[in-house]
Amino acid sequence: MTFLGGGITGAIGGILTAARWYADSEKKKYAAERDFAHLKRNQEQLSESLKMIGEEVEVLNESVIRLEALISGRISQK
């Protein structure tokens, strides 16, 4: 009877261990997917920010060119 009780206890312990292992692996899988989604969103936001910065630099560059032309024109008039 003790042998049977030990076997049943061992089987239940094995099943519980397998269930716990499966639950932990699913949690890790979900966490990895969530982290990847966050990284992907961050990458997209960085790309958008760099695009906006590039556009702002282009506008500033055009303004500098206009100012240089204005200054050159004023200097030439004197």
Secondary structure, DSSP 4 states (H G I P E B T S, - for coil): -HHHHHHHHHHHHHHHHHHHHHHHHHHHHHHHHHHHHHHHHHHHHHHHHHHHHHHHHHHHHHHHHHHHHHHHHHHHH-
